């Protein structure tokens, strides 16, 4: 029996979690202890017979694809993410697509034609929540004739970009070579967004932010933990007044009784979901669950209220 995709996480009887990060050969896999960072090579039989696999949250496919137009061929790099629940439902459409050599729906200003900048942005990362209107479908971004090379990895909602790059490892070379060729051929002063490697492509198109959004995780541009001042006497994470205000601005509600927990597989979400909460990913890509009690809604602007049909005071 084979292990399947790299990236799978496994737990032993002591609760220690390991991750498969590299296949040494057909019968040997490199496992990383996620608590210590230590990497050991073990047999695949050991993994299958002694460890329990943690169900992945998603599968990532990275592909080197070839297309042909008017008799000429060109290559492009695609990354597609499928949530496990999407796959289980029988839906074959990805939840997220990142592509390099494509006009950007999300970065180009629709009014560029009027501002004389003549700047065109390429490369895009689109999710099922951000795809354009007018009948656009996720699969419309798949504009290739054949897949030349592809690799698949199991992902979890708390994966950081560095975690994903570690899984891709040396396999990145072939994709990076293609990205370098595209950059050298097409990058220009008025064309922005061509990247030289996968990591740069992911950063430039906010891949992690888009990936986290698939799990209702909101990306914030500040640190949750600022230092010792972010902990009370019991060691619990606390937010200062500015941080609480920032959360209120996101959810558009006034809150109190704020509780913060760093997300991990040892966190029993079922005990928390009964409370109002939000999950955030801070500037260090760490995920936190913030629970709170709502004490009031933000006031609605009069013009917006009228448009929504909200009764106005007499």
Secondary structure as UniProt FT lines:
FT   STRAND          9..11
FT   TURN            13..14
FT   STRAND          17..25
FT   TURN            26..27
FT   STRAND          28..33
FT   TURN            34..36
FT   STRAND          39..43
FT   HELIX           44..50
FT   STRAND          52..54
FT   STRAND          58..69
FT   TURN            70..71
FT   STRAND          72..83
FT   HELIX           84..88
FT   TURN            89..90
FT   STRAND          96..103
FT   TURN            105..107
FT   TURN            110..111
FT   HELIX           112..115
FT   STRAND          120..127
FT   TURN            128..130
FT   TURN            134..135
FT   HELIX           138..141
FT   STRAND          146..155
FT   TURN            157..158
FT   HELIX           161..168
FT   HELIX           169..171
FT   HELIX           172..186
FT   TURN            189..190
FT   STRAND          191..192
FT   HELIX           198..204
FT   TURN            205..206
FT   HELIX           207..213
FT   TURN            214..216
FT   STRAND          217..219
FT   HELIX           228..230
FT   TURN            233..234
FT   HELIX           241..251
FT   STRAND          253..262
FT   TURN            265..266
FT   HELIX           269..271
FT   TURN            272..274
FT   STRAND          276..281
FT   TURN            283..284
FT   STRAND          287..297
FT   HELIX           302..308
//
